[in-house]
Amino acid sequence: MSLNEMKMKNLILYYFAILLPIPLLVYFAMNNSIVFMVLLLSYAIYRGFVDGQRLLEKSIISKNEFWKAFIPFWCSRFYRQLYFEK
């Protein structure tokens, strides 16, 4: 498997991508509430993109459905495929 094929199909890389911003959110939650709110909204958009990218690369959704990943809780329909399947 080439490095190009391993993008979001690799479960460990996916978990790394979704958990990486969490320490930054925790830090700003304790120190600066305005920056925290901006980062939290940015994280919601970021998670939609990452989840949509993983579903797209696993051929679960089509490119035309990618925009739906930004709808809150839409990706929860694919919970098993996102979090448990390689």
C-alpha positions in Angstrom: 0.0 0.0 0.0 1.5 3.3 -1.0 1.5 6.4 1.2 -1.0 8.1 -1.1 -3.5 5.3 -0.5 -3.1 5.4 3.3 -4.6 8.9 3.8 -7.8 8.6 5.8 -8.3 4.9 5.1 -5.9 4.2 7.9 -7.8 4.2 11.2 -4.8 5.4 13.3 -4.3 8.4 11.0 -8.0 9.2 11.2 -7.9 9.2 15.1 -4.8 11.3 15.0 -6.4 13.8 12.7 -9.5 14.2 14.9 -7.8 14.3 18.2 -4.8 16.5 17.4 -6.7 19.8 18.0 -8.2 18.8 21.3 -5.2 19.9 23.5 -5.3 23.3 21.9 -9.1 23.6 22.6 -8.5 22.6 26.3 -5.8 25.1 26.7 -7.8 28.0 25.4 -10.9 26.9 27.3 -9.0 27.6 30.5 -7.3 30.8 29.3 -9.3 32.7 26.7 -13.0 32.1 26.1 -13.3 34.1 22.9 -10.5 32.3 21.2 -11.9 29.0 22.5 -15.3 29.7 20.9 -13.6 30.6 17.5 -11.5 27.4 17.7 -14.5 25.3 18.7 -16.5 26.5 15.6 -13.5 25.9 13.5 -13.1 22.4 14.9 -16.8 21.7 13.9 -16.0 22.6 10.3 -12.7 20.7 10.4 -14.4 17.5 11.7 -17.0 17.7 8.9 -14.2 17.9 6.4 -12.2 15.1 8.0 -15.2 12.8 8.4 -16.4 13.6 4.8 -12.9 12.9 3.5 -12.7 9.5 5.2 -16.1 8.5 4.0 -15.3 9.7 0.5 -12.0 7.7 0.4 -13.7 4.6 1.6 -16.3 5.0 -1.2 -19.2 5.2 1.3 -20.4 8.5 -0.1 -20.0 10.2 -3.4 -18.4 13.5 -4.2 -21.9 15.0 -4.6 -22.7 14.0 -1.0 -19.5 15.4 0.5 -21.2 18.7 1.5 -23.6 16.7 3.8 -20.7 15.9 6.1 -20.9 19.5 7.4 -24.5 19.0 8.6 -24.4 18.3 12.3 -24.8 14.6 13.2 -25.2 13.5 9.6 -22.0 11.5 9.8 -23.4 9.6 12.8 -25.2 7.4 10.3 -21.8 6.0 9.4 -20.5 5.6 13.0 -19.3 2.1 12.6 -17.5 2.8 9.3 -15.8 6.0 10.6 -14.6 4.7 14.0 -14.1 1.0 13.8 -13.6 -0.3 10.3 -10.2 -0.1 8.6 
